[in-house]
Amino acid sequence: MKVLITGTSRGIGKSIAEKLLENGNLVIGTSRSTNTPFPNNQRYSHIACDLSKLEEVEKLKAVFHEEEIPEVLINNAGMFAEADFDISDEDWLANWDLTLQVNLRSAALISKWALNAWKKTGMEGRLINISSRAGTRGDTQEYASYAASKGGMTALTKSIARSFGKYGITAYTVAPGFVNTDMAQGSIEVYGEDYLTKDLALDSIAPPEQIAEISYLLASGKLKHATGQTFHINSGSYLV
């Protein structure tokens, strides 16, 4: 199968791409950098794309007008930036605008292009949105924009599943808690490792490979009747 994944330069996105490539799939990946994370793999192609800029996001529209379009879209790229409620209104809204653009608006637009292409060609496409525990549980107040963007992503997934299932199109949300990536390491530096692990049922945060495993299963099309569902991988820190 052919898969488009946003945010493949590191962390969860890179792990998902690795899993797909290891199993012989074609992967189109994106990141802000022009450097490909898989320079020696002929099944991987890279598009430099800054999702904070609409004109950059527009680059991805062409992917769904090619002769062989992706049958799977994985919206993974995201950002996590602090905006305390006591900062200026201008700075606070700037954070919200940027976070929603990167985490939600760009994903919604790319999903729109994919859905229209799948519907037009009769392809039973699969959409996977990488959301977050914060989208269901909420987060601390300084990361309210992040939580809101991820909650919106989950609602987007459900709306798509309800509306496009009759065309054979399925949609899923994967909602990780803290994952052992560069983003988590940044949080450890700020808050300490105890902050990340104190609410876990397990003794460690999830490795990105486990997010890749569930994403690969969903991408395979073997869980068609789970469409619309959210799959929580948070080391037992928040049980829904």
HELIX and SHEET records of a PDB file:
HELIX    1   1 GLY A   11  GLU A   22  1                                  12    
HELIX    2   2 LEU A   54  VAL A   57  1                                   4    
HELIX    3   3 GLU A   58  HIS A   65  5                                   8    
HELIX    4   4 ASP A   89  LEU A  100  1                                  12    
HELIX    5   5 GLN A  101  ARG A  105  3                                   5    
HELIX    6   6 SER A  106  THR A  121  1                                  16    
HELIX    7   7 ALA A  134  ARG A  137  1                                   4    
HELIX    8   8 GLN A  141  TYR A  143  5                                   3    
HELIX    9   9 ALA A  144  PHE A  164  1                                  21    
HELIX   10  10 GLY A  165  TYR A  167  5                                   3    
HELIX   11  11 ASP A  182  TYR A  191  1                                  10    
HELIX   12  12 GLU A  193  THR A  197  1                                   5    
HELIX   13  13 PRO A  208  ALA A  219  1                                  12    
HELIX   14  14 LYS A  224  ALA A  226  5                                   3    
SHEET    1   A 7 TYR A  44  ALA A  48  0                                        
SHEET    2   A 7 LEU A  26  SER A  31  1                                        
SHEET    3   A 7 LYS A   2  THR A   6  1                                        
SHEET    4   A 7 VAL A  72  ASN A  75  1                                        
SHEET    5   A 7 ARG A 126  ILE A 130  1                                        
SHEET    6   A 7 THR A 170  PRO A 176  1                                        
SHEET    7   A 7 THR A 230  ILE A 233  1                                        
END                                                                             
